Amino acid sequence: MWSLSLVVVLVLFTFLFFHCSLKLWSKTLSMTK
């Protein structure tokens, strides 16, 4: 049970990280254009 919640938190964290990095990447891309 505890490990399951840990996995959920990990997945959520990775998703948030990827989302933020993608946003930043698109921002820099539009700035260079």
N, CA, C and O of each residue as an XYZ file, in Angstrom:
132
protein
N       0.836     -1.203      0.000
C       0.000      0.000      0.000
C       0.872      1.255      0.000
O       0.639      2.175     -0.784
N       1.865      1.291      0.868
C       2.726      2.465      0.955
C       3.543      2.647     -0.322
O       3.751      3.764     -0.796
N       3.999      1.515     -0.867
C       4.809      1.579     -2.092
C       3.971      2.103     -3.255
O       4.486      2.792     -4.136
N       2.691      1.777     -3.255
C       1.799      2.227     -4.322
C       1.702      3.745     -4.323
O       1.795      4.373     -5.378
N       1.516      4.333     -3.159
C       1.428      5.788     -3.055
C       2.744      6.431     -3.477
O       2.765      7.507     -4.075
N       3.826      5.759     -3.158
C       5.139      6.274     -3.534
C       5.283      6.317     -5.047
O       5.799      7.286     -5.604
N       4.826      5.268     -5.702
C       4.883      5.202     -7.168
C       4.020      6.304     -7.777
O       4.413      6.944     -8.753
N       2.857      6.515     -7.201
C       1.949      7.554     -7.699
C       2.605      8.923     -7.591
O       2.542      9.721     -8.526
N       3.225      9.190     -6.472
C       3.906     10.468     -6.258
C       5.051     10.638     -7.249
O       5.268     11.723     -7.788
N       5.773      9.559     -7.478
C       6.895      9.600     -8.407
C       6.423      9.916     -9.817
O       7.013     10.744    -10.511
N       5.355      9.249    -10.231
C       4.801      9.472    -11.570
C       4.314     10.918    -11.703
O       4.530     11.566    -12.728
N       3.670     11.399    -10.678
C       3.160     12.771    -10.694
C       4.314     13.761    -10.814
O       4.240     14.732    -11.567
N       5.366     13.504    -10.071
C       6.534     14.383    -10.097
C       7.182     14.405    -11.483
O       7.532     15.466    -11.999
N       7.334     13.230    -12.069
C       7.938     13.144    -13.403
C       7.080     13.870    -14.432
O       7.595     14.573    -15.302
N       5.770     13.693    -14.322
C       4.856     14.353    -15.251
C       4.968     15.859    -15.136
O       4.999     16.562    -16.146
N       5.027     16.354    -13.918
C       5.144     17.794    -13.678
C       6.464     18.319    -14.234
O       6.511     19.378    -14.859
N       7.529     17.566    -13.999
C       8.850     17.964    -14.475
C       8.888     18.060    -15.999
O       9.400     19.026    -16.565
N       8.330     17.030    -16.651
C       8.306     17.013    -18.110
C       7.459     18.145    -18.657
O       7.812     18.770    -19.657
N       6.346     18.406    -18.000
C       5.443     19.470    -18.434
C       6.139     20.835    -18.354
O       6.052     21.648    -19.275
N       6.822     21.063    -17.244
C       7.534     22.339    -17.051
C       8.669     22.488    -18.063
O       8.851     23.557    -18.645
N       9.423     21.422    -18.267
C      10.545     21.472    -19.208
C      10.050     21.709    -20.632
O      10.680     22.433    -21.403
N       8.935     21.104    -20.970
C       8.360     21.289    -22.301
C       7.923     22.731    -22.495
O       8.134     23.319    -23.556
N       7.322     23.285    -21.474
C       6.863     24.674    -21.531
C       8.054     25.608    -21.713
O       8.023     26.520    -22.539
N       9.095     25.369    -20.938
C      10.290     26.195    -21.010
C      10.945     26.070    -22.376
O      11.403     27.056    -22.952
N      10.984     24.848    -22.885
C      11.613     24.593    -24.183
C      10.894     25.347    -25.290
O      11.537     25.973    -26.133
N       9.574     25.296    -25.298
C       8.785     26.001    -26.318
C       8.965     27.514    -26.188
O       8.964     28.242    -27.180
N       9.120     27.968    -24.948
C       9.314     29.401    -24.708
C      10.626     29.863    -25.328
O      10.677     30.878    -26.022
N      11.677     29.110    -25.069
C      12.990     29.475    -25.612
C      12.998     29.360    -27.136
O      13.664     30.137    -27.821
N      12.264     28.403    -27.651
C      12.199     28.216    -29.096
C      11.536     29.418    -29.767
O      12.002     29.896    -30.801
N      10.468     29.890    -29.184
C       9.754     31.042    -29.748
C      10.596     32.319    -29.620
O      10.494     33.232    -30.439
N      11.421     32.358    -28.583
C      12.270     33.536    -28.373
C      13.394     33.601    -29.401
O      13.763     34.686    -29.851
N      13.932     32.456    -29.770
C      15.041     32.425    -30.725
C      14.570     32.684    -32.149
O      15.350     33.125    -32.994
N      13.318     32.414    -32.413
C      12.788     32.581    -33.774
C      12.648     34.044    -34.166
O      12.216     34.346    -35.279
